[in-house]
Amino acid sequence: MIYALRKLIAFVFLGGMFWFIYQDLDNLDKPWFMHALGLIAMVFAFFWLLIPMVVVRFRIAARRRQNLTRYGEWRTALGSGGLRPLEKGGGRLRLGDGEKVYFHERGTLYVRAGAGFDEVSVSGRPGDVAFPRLRHFRRKIQRVHFYLTDRRVVFLGKALDRAIALSDDLSFSDTPGGIVFSFPTAEGGEMAFTFRNPLVVADVLRAVPRGGADSVSLTKR
């Protein structure tokens, strides 16, 4: 988003400068005209550097407020029964004996270049609002299904099947538009996945019962 905003600002200011010069070609050698052009260039630099960052920060704040509101609605709808397995089960996912699915959503998976997914991914970086300051993810895989069971998390796509056991020191952190997963590998594994409400997913990840309990209570955020 920052890149797009800067392109727009550059187009507007450069077009304005061209029009300003074209209207006063006879004054090109005048000191005041050069000073005016210098002032326009300074204003352009100010807008080009600052405005996109301010817009992104305001959108991040708005997204976080929206997530909190929807998170509260989800907690209210969940009621006192606690977290329970999904009735429809794993869909396309093959489950082990007694394995239960607690969350399923489809989104976009972002990975590092050279992390072993180049053949099934395309070039693409996460948005500045959804994943602030996470530009090191340079590849994306769209239409990926995320499943959370009482044993593992699974990323399942047309040419993708990646499962990570919950016992493999899986850690995660939420962003305004998704979750960043970290897990131990020789290269240091890390993935970012988009979710409609990462606060809900983070709560389910923390509360999902290991070992197949039928339900679990969630702690208040």
Secondary structure as UniProt FT lines:
FT   HELIX           2..23
FT   HELIX           25..27
FT   TURN            28..29
FT   HELIX           31..78
FT   HELIX           79..81
FT   TURN            87..92
FT   TURN            97..98
FT   STRAND          101..111
FT   TURN            113..114
FT   TURN            118..120
FT   STRAND          122..123
FT   TURN            128..130
FT   TURN            132..133
FT   TURN            135..136
FT   STRAND          139..149
FT   STRAND          152..157
FT   TURN            158..159
FT   STRAND          160..165
FT   TURN            166..167
FT   STRAND          171..175
FT   TURN            176..177
FT   STRAND          178..183
FT   STRAND          189..194
FT   HELIX           198..207
FT   TURN            210..211
//
